[in-house]
Amino acid sequence: MSKRIVVDPITRIEGHLRVEADIENGKIKDAYSSGTMVRLLEEILRGRDPRDAWAFVGRVCGVCTSIHSLVSVRTVEDALGIKVPPNAELVRNIMYCALYMHDHVVHFYHLHAMDWVDVVNALKADPKKTSELAQSISKWPKSSVGYFSDVQNRVKKFVESGQLGIFANGYWGHPAYKLIAEVNLLALAHYLEALEWQKEIVKVHAIFGGKNPHPNYLVGGMACAIGIDDVSGINAERLAYVQHLMEEGQRFIEQVYIPDLMAIASFYKDWGAIGGGLGNYLAYGDLPWNGFGDTASYKFPSGAILNKDISKVHDVDLRKEDEIQEFINHSWYSYKGGDNVGLHPWKGESVINYTGPKPPFEHLDTTQKYSYLKTPRWKGHAMEVGPLARVLIGYARGREEFKEVVDKALTDLNVPVTALFSTLGRTAARGLECQLAARWGMDFFNQLITNIKNGDTRMADTSKFDPSTWPKQAIGVGYGEAPRGALAHWINIEDTKIANYQLVVPTTWNASPRDGKGQMSAYESSLIDTPVADEKLPLEIIRTIHSFDPCMACSVHLYDEHGTTVSRIQVLGD
């Protein structure tokens, strides 16, 4: 007989996700993923100036800040036929790579590492052995015995006080933790270092975009002006600082993140056969080297893989109405045409229809609607998006840069390529593409410097900025690869205003409920057959879900037309 357990909320800082899992004979037999919040920025955007949309959608999230704004300006540029200058594209790419560097490091250390690293066990480590281990896997300078002793003593004070601070609420001592004490101490030290480093790399956004989070973008280019000798522009000093930040970021990733990732993974090879899930992978592509739209030049190629068959990559077209559709069979929404139809985002609707239980409640009725997330499908297939999808598609496309890092990781860990289809593979893929993004960021920066030296300082094309030049009606789609996966926005413009705007975000793909055919999405599928050692401490569930880096956005209060509270989602910290 199965027993249903609930993990809610399952995310640490990124919104509200509920997972209900049926456990039978120590393994997960069935699982349900429920997004317990809603933003409806799509409705907020109706009637607004399309050129302002980026500023609104950028507030979808403060974690992967900037990517929604970037995709939004691409959406409007597509609708109006605007091609941005090369320098603007390069600056966007540099900011994009800085985002990946920041986001992936923060995810690994601060959102996911403690699913594998036992903080309390680090107190048993021998700092001398930890120092020897650190020096054997990396030339990172902070590796002395005294350094690790200091870290150990800092954490010891937390433990002895009975208040673990930022390390509270962990499942320390859980039997699923396998690292030796010295690796735990190594990872813990770098957790603290990453806290300091991450605030530096985001300065790249502040230099080009004015601030972080939510840097500024511009339909037609970028709002920053290049002036080598101009104290108020992007001058030589600021460009040199960007170079410094990117080089230091690459060094941290190469000498800290990647060695830690491989060291930890070597103790958890069994997780190379757990959490694989769907086996279907989707990427839209991003990082154009020769202008957005020239897909052959994308550093991240587009495509779809079905049934783990990496011998064939299918092409993807976001404009075809039979390719991308959103369903609401198990979502708290209503469509005019009924709950069983699928809508392409250009025809998308966002009308809430909450029919779930009134809180507090023990379980959701998962035979009915049970999530605020819609259910997107590609040609009817449930798809996984994110780092693993991008790395697999790059690898399957035969891109040498992907083959280099993937083959080295597989060789170092002595595991087959099939180990990628797993929780471990998902976590490793994030690190490998972060390594690539750091390299690519420097390539884009060097090209920007070359353009400037050749006299090209253009940063924007405003020839179509006047709405009187726009067609009466226009549609557009903008897309990209957010850190968490394939992201696209679709816009309908009528009489110079937004008539409809739809976002299909990565976590919608991964965390959505079942469709009308009963097909699970990525989160639900990935949990099937996962072993759970202790039903009261479901660390294994958290490991797999966190490997996707779920990001649900902010909390919600729902009101009726009279302002009366209909539903209030109570979460930790409220």
KOLDOBA-280325 format. One record per residue (C-alpha): x, y, z negated. Coordinates in Angstrom, 1 decimal. Example, Ala and Ser with C-alpha at 12.3 -4.5 7.8 and 13.67 -1.06 7.14 Angstrom:
2
east north up
12.3 -4.5 -7.8
13.7 -1.1 -7.1
This chain:
574
east north up
0.0 0.0 0.0
1.4 3.4 1.0
1.7 6.4 -1.3
1.5 10.0 0.0
3.9 12.5 -1.4
4.0 16.3 -0.7
7.0 18.6 -0.3
5.9 22.2 -0.4
7.5 24.6 0.3
10.4 22.7 2.0
12.3 25.7 3.3
14.6 27.7 1.0
14.3 31.3 2.4
12.6 31.1 5.8
8.8 30.9 5.2
6.4 28.2 4.2
6.4 24.7 5.5
4.5 21.8 3.9
5.3 18.1 4.7
3.1 15.3 3.6
4.6 11.8 4.0
3.2 8.3 3.4
5.8 6.0 1.8
5.6 2.3 2.1
8.2 -0.2 0.9
10.7 2.6 0.4
10.4 4.1 3.9
8.3 6.8 5.5
5.4 5.2 7.4
3.7 8.4 8.5
4.3 12.1 8.2
2.5 15.4 8.7
4.0 18.9 9.2
1.9 21.9 8.2
2.8 25.6 8.8
1.0 27.3 5.9
1.4 30.9 7.1
0.5 33.1 10.1
1.7 36.5 11.4
-0.3 37.2 14.6
2.1 39.8 16.0
0.5 38.9 19.3
-2.7 40.7 18.2
-0.7 43.6 16.7
0.8 44.2 20.2
-2.4 44.6 22.1
-2.8 48.0 23.6
0.7 49.1 22.9
3.5 50.4 25.2
5.4 47.4 26.5
8.7 49.2 26.0
8.0 49.2 22.2
7.3 45.5 21.9
10.9 44.5 21.1
10.7 46.6 17.9
7.6 44.7 16.7
8.6 41.2 17.6
12.1 41.7 16.2
10.3 41.6 12.8
9.1 38.1 13.3
12.1 37.0 11.3
15.0 38.6 9.4
17.2 35.4 9.6
17.8 34.9 13.3
17.5 38.7 13.7
17.8 40.2 17.2
16.9 37.2 19.4
13.2 38.1 19.6
14.0 41.7 20.5
16.4 40.4 23.2
13.8 38.1 24.7
11.1 40.8 24.5
13.1 43.3 26.6
13.8 40.5 29.1
10.1 39.8 29.2
9.2 43.4 30.1
12.2 43.7 32.5
10.9 40.6 34.3
7.4 42.1 34.6
8.6 45.4 36.0
11.5 44.1 38.1
14.3 45.7 36.2
17.9 44.5 36.5
20.2 45.7 33.7
23.8 46.8 34.3
26.6 44.3 33.8
27.9 46.0 30.7
24.5 45.9 29.0
24.3 42.2 29.7
27.7 41.6 28.3
26.9 43.6 25.1
23.7 41.6 24.7
25.8 38.4 25.1
28.4 39.5 22.5
25.6 40.3 20.0
24.0 36.9 20.8
27.3 35.0 20.1
27.8 37.0 16.9
24.2 35.9 15.9
25.0 32.3 16.5
28.3 32.5 14.6
26.5 34.1 11.6
23.3 32.0 11.7
24.9 28.6 12.1
27.5 29.2 9.4
24.8 30.4 7.0
22.6 27.5 7.8
25.3 24.9 7.3
26.6 26.3 4.0
23.7 28.0 2.4
20.6 26.2 3.7
21.8 22.7 4.5
25.1 21.8 2.9
23.7 21.2 -0.5
21.5 18.5 0.9
24.8 16.5 1.3
27.1 18.2 -1.3
26.6 17.5 -5.0
27.5 20.8 -6.8
27.7 19.3 -10.3
29.9 16.4 -9.2
32.4 19.0 -8.0
33.3 19.6 -11.6
34.9 16.1 -11.7
37.3 16.9 -8.9
41.0 17.1 -9.2
42.0 20.6 -7.8
45.4 19.2 -6.7
43.8 16.4 -4.7
41.3 18.9 -3.2
44.2 21.2 -2.2
46.0 18.3 -0.5
42.8 17.3 1.3
42.2 20.9 2.5
45.7 21.3 3.8
45.4 17.9 5.6
42.4 18.9 7.7
43.0 22.7 8.3
45.6 25.5 8.2
43.1 27.8 6.4
45.3 29.8 4.0
43.0 29.6 0.9
43.9 26.1 -0.1
46.1 26.3 -3.2
45.6 24.3 -6.4
44.9 27.5 -8.3
42.3 28.6 -5.8
40.2 25.4 -6.2
40.7 25.5 -10.0
39.3 29.0 -10.2
36.2 27.9 -8.1
35.7 24.9 -10.4
35.9 27.1 -13.5
33.4 29.6 -12.1
30.8 26.9 -11.5
31.6 25.2 -14.8
30.5 28.3 -16.6
27.1 28.1 -14.8
26.6 24.5 -15.7
27.6 24.9 -19.3
25.2 27.9 -19.7
22.4 25.7 -18.5
21.7 28.2 -15.7
22.9 27.1 -12.3
21.9 30.4 -10.6
22.1 30.1 -6.9
22.6 26.3 -7.3
19.5 25.7 -9.3
16.7 23.3 -8.3
19.1 20.9 -6.6
18.8 17.1 -6.8
22.3 16.8 -8.3
23.2 13.2 -9.2
20.8 11.7 -6.6
22.0 8.3 -5.4
21.9 9.5 -1.8
24.9 11.8 -2.4
28.0 10.0 -1.2
30.9 12.5 -1.2
33.9 12.1 -3.4
34.3 14.9 -6.0
37.2 16.5 -4.1
35.1 17.0 -0.9
32.2 18.4 -3.0
34.6 20.9 -4.5
36.0 21.8 -1.1
32.6 22.4 0.4
31.5 24.4 -2.7
34.5 26.7 -2.4
33.7 27.4 1.2
30.1 27.9 0.4
31.2 30.9 -1.7
33.7 32.1 1.0
31.0 31.9 3.6
28.8 34.2 1.5
31.5 36.9 1.8
32.4 36.2 5.5
28.8 36.3 6.8
28.4 40.0 5.9
31.3 40.9 8.1
30.3 39.3 11.4
26.9 41.1 11.4
28.8 44.4 11.8
29.0 43.6 15.5
25.3 44.2 15.6
25.6 47.4 13.7
28.2 48.7 16.1
26.3 48.0 19.3
22.7 48.0 17.9
22.9 50.6 15.2
22.1 48.2 12.3
21.5 44.7 11.1
19.0 43.2 10.6
16.9 44.2 13.5
19.4 46.0 15.8
18.1 48.3 18.5
17.5 47.1 22.1
16.3 49.0 25.2
14.2 47.9 28.2
16.7 48.4 31.0
19.9 47.9 29.1
21.3 48.9 25.7
20.9 52.2 23.8
24.6 52.5 22.9
26.8 54.7 25.1
30.4 53.8 26.0
32.8 56.7 25.5
36.4 55.6 24.8
37.4 59.0 23.3
33.9 60.0 22.0
33.7 59.9 18.2
29.9 59.3 18.4
29.9 56.6 21.1
31.3 53.1 21.6
34.9 54.2 21.6
38.3 52.5 21.6
38.4 52.2 17.8
34.9 50.5 17.6
35.7 48.2 20.4
38.9 47.2 18.6
36.9 46.5 15.5
34.5 44.3 17.4
37.4 42.3 18.7
38.8 41.9 15.2
35.4 40.8 13.8
34.9 38.2 16.6
38.5 36.9 16.3
38.1 36.5 12.5
34.8 34.8 13.0
36.2 32.4 15.4
39.0 31.6 13.0
36.6 30.9 10.1
34.5 28.6 12.3
37.6 26.7 13.7
39.4 26.4 10.4
36.6 26.2 7.8
33.2 25.3 9.3
34.3 22.6 11.7
36.8 20.8 9.4
34.2 20.8 6.6
31.5 19.5 9.0
33.7 16.6 10.1
34.8 15.8 6.6
31.3 15.6 5.2
30.0 13.7 8.3
32.6 11.0 7.8
30.9 10.0 4.6
27.4 9.9 6.1
27.8 7.9 9.3
24.7 5.9 8.4
22.7 9.1 9.1
23.7 8.7 12.7
20.9 6.2 12.9
18.3 8.1 10.9
16.0 11.0 11.9
16.2 10.7 15.7
12.5 11.2 16.3
11.1 12.0 19.7
14.1 11.5 22.0
12.7 14.3 24.2
14.8 17.5 24.4
14.1 20.9 26.0
16.3 24.0 26.6
15.5 27.1 28.6
19.1 28.2 29.0
20.9 31.4 28.0
24.1 33.4 28.0
24.3 34.6 31.6
27.7 35.2 33.1
26.4 36.7 36.3
23.2 38.5 35.3
20.1 37.1 33.7
18.1 35.0 36.2
21.2 33.4 37.7
20.7 30.1 35.9
23.7 28.5 37.4
25.9 31.0 35.5
24.3 30.3 32.1
26.7 29.1 29.4
23.8 27.2 27.9
22.1 25.3 30.8
18.4 24.7 31.0
16.7 21.4 31.4
14.7 18.6 29.8
15.7 15.1 28.7
13.1 12.4 28.2
13.4 9.2 26.2
17.1 9.8 25.3
18.0 9.3 29.0
21.0 11.6 29.4
21.6 10.2 32.9
18.8 12.5 34.2
18.0 16.1 33.4
14.7 17.5 34.6
14.4 21.1 35.7
12.1 23.5 33.8
9.9 26.3 35.1
8.3 28.6 32.6
6.0 30.2 35.2
4.2 27.0 36.2
1.0 26.7 34.3
1.1 22.9 34.2
4.5 22.8 32.5
4.1 24.8 29.3
0.8 24.6 27.5
-0.3 25.2 23.9
-3.0 23.0 22.2
-5.0 23.5 19.0
-6.6 20.1 18.4
-5.1 20.1 14.9
-4.4 23.9 14.5
-6.4 26.5 12.7
-7.3 28.4 15.8
-10.2 28.5 18.3
-10.1 28.7 22.1
-13.1 30.0 24.2
-12.9 26.9 26.3
-12.9 24.5 23.3
-10.3 22.8 21.2
-9.3 20.2 23.7
-8.0 22.5 26.4
-4.3 23.5 26.8
-3.5 27.1 27.7
-0.4 28.5 29.5
0.8 31.5 27.5
-0.2 33.9 30.2
-3.7 32.9 29.4
-3.0 32.3 25.7
-5.5 33.1 22.9
-4.7 33.7 19.2
-8.0 33.6 17.3
-7.7 32.2 13.8
-10.2 29.6 12.6
-9.2 28.3 9.1
-11.1 25.2 8.3
-8.8 23.7 5.7
-9.3 23.2 2.0
-9.4 26.1 -0.5
-6.3 26.1 -2.7
-5.4 24.6 -5.0
-5.7 21.2 -3.3
-3.8 17.9 -3.5
-3.7 16.9 0.1
-4.6 18.2 3.5
-7.1 16.4 5.6
-4.7 15.4 8.4
-7.5 13.8 10.5
-8.7 17.4 11.1
-6.9 20.7 11.7
-4.0 21.0 9.2
-1.6 23.7 10.4
-1.3 27.4 11.5
1.1 26.3 14.2
-0.2 25.6 17.6
1.1 22.5 19.5
3.1 23.3 22.6
3.8 20.6 25.2
6.1 20.4 28.3
4.3 18.5 31.0
2.3 16.9 28.3
5.4 15.8 26.4
6.3 16.6 22.8
9.8 18.1 22.9
12.6 18.8 20.4
14.4 22.1 20.8
17.5 23.5 19.1
21.2 22.8 18.9
20.9 19.1 19.6
18.8 19.7 22.7
21.3 22.3 24.0
24.3 20.2 23.4
22.8 17.1 24.9
21.6 19.0 28.0
25.0 20.7 28.4
26.7 17.3 28.0
24.3 15.6 30.4
24.7 18.4 33.0
28.4 17.5 32.9
29.6 20.8 31.6
33.3 20.4 30.6
33.2 22.6 27.6
30.4 20.6 26.1
32.1 17.3 27.0
35.3 18.5 25.3
33.8 19.2 21.9
31.3 16.4 21.9
33.8 13.7 22.9
36.3 14.9 20.4
33.8 14.8 17.6
32.6 11.3 18.5
36.2 10.1 18.7
37.2 11.7 15.4
34.2 10.1 13.6
34.5 6.8 15.6
30.8 6.8 16.4
29.0 6.1 19.8
27.2 8.8 21.8
23.9 7.4 20.5
24.7 8.7 17.1
23.8 12.1 18.4
20.1 11.1 18.4
19.9 11.6 14.6
19.8 13.9 11.6
23.6 13.7 11.6
23.8 14.4 15.3
21.5 17.4 14.9
23.7 18.9 12.1
26.9 18.2 14.1
25.5 19.7 17.3
24.9 23.0 15.5
28.6 23.2 14.5
29.9 22.2 17.9
27.8 24.9 19.8
28.8 27.5 17.2
32.4 26.6 18.1
31.6 27.2 21.7
29.7 30.4 21.1
32.7 31.9 19.2
34.9 31.2 22.2
32.3 32.5 24.7
31.9 35.7 22.6
35.5 36.5 23.2
35.2 35.8 26.9
32.3 38.3 27.2
34.2 40.8 25.1
37.2 40.6 27.4
35.1 41.0 30.5
33.5 44.1 28.9
36.9 45.6 28.3
37.9 44.8 31.9
34.8 46.6 33.3
35.5 49.7 31.2
39.1 49.8 32.3
37.8 49.6 35.9
35.7 52.7 35.3
32.3 51.1 34.8
30.6 52.5 31.7
27.0 52.0 32.7
24.8 50.7 29.9
21.2 51.2 31.1
19.0 51.5 34.2
16.1 53.8 33.4
14.8 54.2 37.0
11.6 52.4 36.1
11.2 53.8 32.6
8.4 56.1 33.7
5.0 54.3 33.4
3.6 56.2 36.4
5.9 54.1 38.6
4.5 50.8 37.3
2.0 48.6 39.1
-1.5 48.6 37.7
-1.1 45.0 36.6
2.1 43.0 35.9
3.1 39.7 34.2
6.4 38.6 33.0
8.2 36.0 31.0
11.4 36.4 29.0
13.3 33.5 27.5
16.4 32.5 25.7
17.9 30.1 23.2
17.4 31.3 19.7
19.6 29.6 17.1
16.8 27.2 16.3
15.9 26.5 19.9
14.0 27.4 23.1
12.2 30.7 22.8
10.0 32.5 25.3
7.6 35.4 25.4
4.9 36.0 28.0
3.4 39.4 28.7
0.4 40.7 30.6
0.5 44.4 31.4
-2.6 46.4 32.5
-2.8 50.1 33.0
0.7 50.5 31.4
-0.4 48.8 28.2
0.0 45.3 26.8
-3.2 43.3 27.5
-1.8 40.0 26.2
1.4 39.0 24.6
2.3 35.4 23.5
5.3 34.0 21.7
6.1 30.3 21.7
8.9 30.0 19.2
11.3 27.1 18.4
9.7 26.0 15.2
6.4 25.9 16.9
7.8 23.3 19.2
9.4 21.3 16.4
7.1 21.7 13.4
3.7 21.7 15.2
0.9 19.2 14.3
-0.2 16.3 16.5
-1.9 17.0 19.8
-5.2 15.6 21.1
-3.5 12.4 22.2
-2.1 11.8 18.7
1.5 12.5 19.8
3.7 13.7 16.9
6.0 16.7 17.3
9.7 16.6 16.4
9.5 17.1 12.6
6.8 14.4 12.1
8.5 11.9 14.4
11.9 12.4 12.9
10.8 11.3 9.5
9.3 7.9 10.5
11.3 5.0 9.0
13.5 7.3 6.9
14.4 5.6 3.6
13.4 7.4 0.4
15.2 6.3 -2.7
13.2 8.3 -5.2
9.6 9.4 -4.3
9.9 12.2 -7.0
13.1 13.5 -5.6
12.7 13.2 -1.8
16.1 14.4 -0.8
16.1 12.4 2.4
13.0 14.2 3.7
14.7 17.5 3.0
17.9 16.5 4.8
16.1 15.7 8.1
13.8 18.7 8.1
16.6 21.0 7.2
18.7 19.6 10.0
16.3 21.4 12.3
16.8 24.7 10.3
13.1 25.4 10.0
12.1 29.1 10.1
8.5 29.8 9.4
8.6 33.6 8.9
6.9 35.5 6.1
3.9 34.8 3.7
0.4 35.7 4.5
-2.9 36.9 3.0
-6.0 36.4 5.1
-8.9 38.8 4.9
-12.4 38.9 6.4
-13.8 42.0 8.1
-14.8 43.4 4.7
-11.3 43.1 3.3
-12.1 40.2 1.0
-9.4 37.6 0.4
-10.2 34.4 2.2
-7.0 32.5 1.5
-3.9 33.3 -0.5
-0.9 31.1 -0.1
1.0 31.0 -3.4
4.6 30.2 -3.1
7.7 30.2 -5.3
8.7 33.8 -6.1
5.2 35.3 -5.7
